[in-house]
Amino acid sequence: MTHIDRSHGAIAADGIRAAWGWFVALGAAFIVLGLVASSHLLLATLVTVYYLGAAMIVAGILQIVQSFRIARWSGFILWLLSGVLYVAAGAATFMNPSLASSAMTLFLALFTAASGIMRIWLGAGAMSERGWGWIVASGILSTVVGLLVLVGWPVNSTWLLGLILSIDLIFQGCALLGAGFRLRSMN
């Protein structure tokens, strides 16, 4: 016989409800950061590029360390080389953030368009199912956005990543505000 202690879950839920103010404060902070980022899109793009560069360097270093931990494995050289390439790509991002921003924007455009084309294809293949039109519509929208980014490339590389960051911060902030006010109404 298994005993489930549900009181712990109730305490955790009460603790989350009691912290509604933190959700609201964090949401407001995200919105402010998003608005600040939207007023300085070039700087926000640079922050995004540097963040990704730093993440690549850290990931590469961790992969290099891991490769020496598994040195007797037959894939050691490939694992090590992959880590070195990650570090090199991250360092190149710091040395030439403009080029990195252009490359990231190009990849974003290509992957967004490819994702849209794939959804159109999947939706068209599911015509017998309810909701297939929404999948196709989503695919068309993604394809158009990807192509618009591609048409504006490389000029849009100076501001597009910053715009995406600012929109993401604002949307996260609104979601946190909504969650906080919903938790407050549950008290």
N, C-alpha and C positions, 0 to 999 in steps of 0.2 A: 504494500500500500504506500502510495506516494502522498506526502503532505505538501501542499502549495501554500506558502505564506503570502497572502494577498495584501497584508497590511504594509509591507515594504513598498509595494507599488503605489499604494494610496499615499504614503508619505512622500514618495518621489513626485507624484502628480501635484500634491499640495505645495511642495517646494517650488515646482516650476510655476504654478499659478501665483505664488507669492512673489516671484521674481519678475512679474509683468513689467515693472518699471525699467528693469535692465533691458528688456527687449525693446521697449519704446525708446530708451536713450540710445541704444546701439543702432536702431533703425534711423533715428534722427541724425546720428553721426555719419552713417553710411550715405544718407541723402545729401548732407552737407559736403562730404568728400566727393560725391558724384558731381555735385554742382560746381565745386572748385575744379575738379578734373575737366569738366565740360567747358570751363572758361579758359583753360590752358591745355588745349588738346595736344600740342607739340610736346609739352613737358609730360603730360600723361602718357603719351606714346613712348617717350624715353624711359619713363618709370617702368612701363610694361616690358620694354625690350631688356632693360637691365635686370628686372626680376627674372625673366625667362633665362637670361644669360647666367645669372647666379645659380638658378635651379639646375641648369645643365652642368655647370662646374661642380656643384655639390654631388649631383648624381654620378658624374664621371669619376670623381674621387672615390666615392663609395664603391663604384663598380671595379675600379682598379684595386682597391683594398680587398674586395671580395675575390677578385681573380687570384690574388696571392694566397688566399685562404683555401682555394681549390686548385692549387698549382699542379697537382697530379692528374687532374681531369684532362681529357683529350681536347676539350674546347677552351683550354686556358688562354692560348694565344688570341683567339677570336674575342674572348671575354675581355682580356686586357686591352686589345686594340680598340674595341668598342668604347671602353672607358676613356682611353686616351683621346679618341675622336670627340667624345662628349665634352671633355675638358677643352679641347682645341676649339670646338664650335662655340662654347660659352665664352672663351677668351676672345674669339673673333667678334662676338657680339659686343663686348666691351670696347674693343679697339675700333670698330666701325659700326656704331649703332644705326646709322643711316642705311647702310647696306643690309643690316640685319632686319630693320623695319621693313625695307622693301621686300626682302625674301619672305618674311612672315606674312606680309599682306598678300603677296602672290600666292603663297600656299593656302592662305585663308580663302581667297577667291576660288582657286581651283578645287579645293575640298568642299566648299559650300556648293558650287555648281555641280560637282560630281555627286554629292549627297542628294541634291534635288533631282538630278536625272535618275538616280537609283530609286528614289521614292516614287517618281512618276511611273517608272517601269513596274515596281512592286504594286502600286495602286491599280494600274491598268490590268495587271494579272489577277487582281482580286475583284474584278467587276461583279462577280456573283455575290459578294459579301456586302453587308450594309456598311456604310461609311467609307467605301473605297474612294469616293469623290474627294473627301477631306484629305486623304493621303496624296492624291494627285495634286490637289490645290496647294498643299504644303510643299510638294516637290516643285511645282511651277514657281512658287514664291522664292524658294531657296535657289533655284536655278537662275532666276532673274536677278536676285541679289548678288549671287556669285559673279554673274556676267557684268553687272554694273560695277562691281568692285574691280573686276578685270579690265574693263574699259577705262576706268579712271587711274589705273596703275601706270606708272609708279608715283604719280603726283599725290595720290591719296595716302601714300605710305607715311607721310609726315603727320597725319592727324587721325586716320581711321582706327588704329589700335587704341588710341586715347579715347576716341568716341565710344568704342565698344566697352572699354573699362568704365567710363563715366555712366553709361546706360546701365551696365550691370550693377554698379554700386547703388544707383538710384532705385532700381527694381528690387535689389536685396533689401535696401532700407525700407521701402514700402511694405515688403513682405514681413519684415521684422516689426514694423509699426502695427500692421494688421494683426499679427500674432499677439503682440503685447496687449493691444486693446481688447482682443478677444479673450485673453487670459484674465484681464481685469474684470470683464463682464461676468466671468465665471465665479469670481470670488463672492 
